[in-house]
Each structure stands twice: as C-alpha cells, then as structure tokens.
Amino acid sequence: MSDNAAHPPIALGDHEAYMENAQSRARLSPPAATKFCVGAVLVDAEKNKVLSTGYSLELPGDRHGDPGTTHAEHCCFIKAAEDYGVAEAGLCEVLPKKNTVLYTTMEPCNGRLSGNRTCVDRILALQDAIKTVYVGIKEPGTFLEDNQGQERLEAAGVTVIQLTGMEDRIREVSLAGHHLSQLDALPKHCRVVSTQAHGASFFANTGRIKAELQDGTSQSFFIKVVSGEVGKNMVAGEFEPMKAIRALLPEFVPAPIAHGTYESCPDTHFFLCEFRNMVEEMPDPYKFAAQLAALHQSSKSPTGKFGFHATTYSGNLPQALDFEREAKGPDPDFDSLLPVLFDVVVPRLLRPLESEGRSLKPCLVHGDLWYANSGIDVETGRCLVFDACCFYAHNEYEFGQWMPVCNKFGADYLAAYNSYVQISDPAEDYEGRLDLYKLRFNTHVSALFKDNPNLRDQMLGDIRDLVARYGSQADKIPTIASHNLGR
C-alpha cells in the first residue's frame, strides 16, 4: 500500500516503534484549542506492513459526504479504503481478518460534541478485521467527562492495550494548541471557536483559527506550525520579512502578528498572521506589477547595503548556495563549471551595474515570488503576497523566480513591471542577468528536494548555458575600486 513505502521498516512486534510512528503523524496535526492532535497507524500484523496512516484534520471535514472525517483513525480507514478501491463500509471484506492492528496515540472517541459518528463505532463496524488496538493515552476529560472508548471496545471483544513509557510525550503533542486562547498575540478575552487545516506547505502545517472577540464579532487568523530548531528559525525568518513589507505597503501582505513557541510543546513553533481569504486566480499583471514596483521603489536599506538583518528561509533552508552540494554530493561537471561561473560569468553580468558612473539601489525584494505565494483578496480585490523571505537586493533579482517554465508569472508580468520601472543599464545584459538570478532559485530548489536528480540536471543546464554565453567574456568585465556589498 502507498503508506508502507513512506516509513522505515519496523521489526515485527515492536509496538513502541509503531506508536512512535503514530506520534510522528500526530505532530503533523495543526494545534488547536478545540481538538486533540492525534496520530494513528493501521497495520497488517501478519505481514508486518503499514496499510495507512492518519492524523487529526489531515482530510477535509466532509470527505465523500461523510461528516466528521477529521479524526486520525477515520483518516486511516478512508485512505485504506481508497487504496483497496472500496467504500469504507467494504473494508471489513478486504482487511486481513483478526490480523489488522490499529495504533493510535489517544484512546478512540466514543462520543463527539459534533454528533458525528465516533471512531469506536467505525472500528466496530469493521467486524472482525480489527481485534487489537494499541493506545498511547486515555482521552483527557477536556471535551467529554468520561469517554469510555476503551471500555466499549473491550466489551465488544476488541483487545485494547495501553503502552507505557510514552505518555508524557504523547500528552504534550496531543494538547498542543490548548493554550491558544491565552496567546498574548491574539486579542484579549477572545475565544477560539475552531481550527481547521488551511492552505498547503511542503515544510509546515498550516491552518485557520476562527475566534470570537470580546464584543461578539468574529475574526480569523492564519497559523503556520513547524517543529525543531530549524522550524524555530523558519518562523522568525518569515515574521521579519512580512513585517518589513507590511511597513511599506500595508495592503500588499496579511498583517504578521507574532511568532513563537508553544508552551505545551516546546519543540513546536508557530507563525501567526491575519487571515485573508483569497481566490486561486492569477492577479491582473498591471495591478500586481504596480504593487511590486512600489515595494521595490519605496524601500530603503537601513544600512545602504545589500542583505537583511535576519536570516531568512526559502523552504526549510537558509538562503545560501552551498546547501545544494551538501544535499546531493559532489559532481564533476559542477566542479569544473563553478570556477568559470564565479570568476567570469557573475562579474561579467553584475559588475557593469556599478561601473561607468552607474550605481545600484538595494531594494527590498519578496525573495520567493512564485505564483503560489500570491493571491487576490476576496473582500477587497487587491493583490496579495505572502511566504516572504526578503532581503535587500537588485530589484531584478525578484524575476529570477519568474524564469522557470513552471511559473505563471510570464512575459506579460515582466512587461507590466517594466512599464513602471526601467530595465537596469546596461539593458543589453538584462536577459543574462535574469538567467543568472534564475540559477540562484534553481540551485536552492535542487537543495530543497535532494531526492530529485532532475533538479540538479536543470541547475547544471542553467550553468552550462551561462558559461557558453558569457564564459569567454573575461575581457568585458569592468574594473571597479569597490563594491556595495553587505552581509
């Protein structure tokens, strides 16, 4: 099945390892004050094979017209049914009889405030397929005073085994977000009404928090959650750029509110901003370009130099070129091309920007402006950008991200921008500069997705092209006395 290949092998009968697997799923669930973060794993015990995994809010709340498809165990059943090509009700006919084991970090629910079907009901509906359930902790009495899921399962002949030794860690993850209504960043005395998965990210969990304010009105917030030390740096590295753009063009980005660490889960960190409902359409080229041009032209580097006061992240990597080699290892073509790239091509294309009396203004750039990091506000119709990883750079650097064919910001957007902002001199190097900036983005993408060899081939193709066009033009590199270089 599809989930089996996504997880490392686990020894037969290693129940703690399977529970760790379920715990890793639970960490993917967006923290919220109105739910538990639960993970589950469905296993063919005879073949020692993962059939499916799930976590709270992994799937939409009305999957296949069945309300309440948001609990971890139910997500497991839905995904297994899809893999077998049957409806959920038909799982009892295809799952290994009496050899299918469910691991769940929290006791299956026996009651739901929503009135939706319980996980205990779903387990029992599978008849003899699931006869053993391993749980990490009993359900706390936060929402139901006495769940009795274990008792009901056992009364129906299902063996329920609570594993010991992981309770504190499981409880910490399960309750992540239960202090959300006390976050200083949220309005005082607000009440969190719900949290649901919203948006998509390769490297984090994203969600929408709906809150009721003290005066009875409603307000929504967007939250991004990521774990580990890298995650801590990522949320800080997003907050500062969004704050910088907001200070210049308040309507161009959702207002950043805070970033921090969950008190109940110290290894889990969040970025919080206002929620803006967006339509999935490309913005008008001229309206979008006008906003982007205003950002570039109105910005001013506080030091007068290039760079930024904080480390910013594109994906889960800081913006540095050496990560590609670390991610994919050495390459003979790479090693032979780099000296020409750095010693000839880069100065050939960039040094003329600050020679013969020309100077280059460091502009605040978004830093990762592909089409999926933009949108149109439903209420105002205005263009929006988000997921920024800003720094002060040549304004044309922004368009390196627009060069790959997968991007939807095409030639019409470049033309619109250049109707507001003149191409930098020397204009004859414009296309070469954009291709050099494109290489910067393609190098970073290759590092982010280290298991995809095609991305390195794409990057090497970019380098070969630049070397072929400019590698023999060392005689055209201007000599200048100093460079306007920052950190």
Secondary structure, 3 states (H helix, E strand, C coil): CCCHHHCCCCCCCCHHHHHHHHHHHHCCCCCCCCCCCCEEEEEECCCCEEEEEEECCCCCCCHHHCCCCCCHHHHHHHHHHHHHCCCHHHHHHHCCCCCEEEEEEECCCCCCCCCCCCHHHHHHHCCCCEEEEEEEECCCCCCCCCCCHHHHHHHCCCEEEECCCCHHHHHHHHCCCCCHHHCCCCCCCCEEEEEEECCCCCCCEEEEEEEECCCCCEEEEEEEEEEHHHHHHHHHHHHHHHHHHHHHCCCCCCCEEEEEEECCEEEEEEEEEECCCEECCCCCHHHHHHHHHHHHHHCCCCCCCCECCCCCEECCEECCCCHHHHHHCCCHHHHHHHHHHHHHHHHHHHHHHHCCCCCCCCEEECCCCCHHHEEEECCCCCEEECCCCCEEECHHHHHHHHCCCCCCCCHHHHHHHHHHCCCCCCHHHHHHHHHHHHHHHHHHHHHHCCCCHHHHHHHHHHHHHHHHHHCCCHHHCCCCCCCCCCC
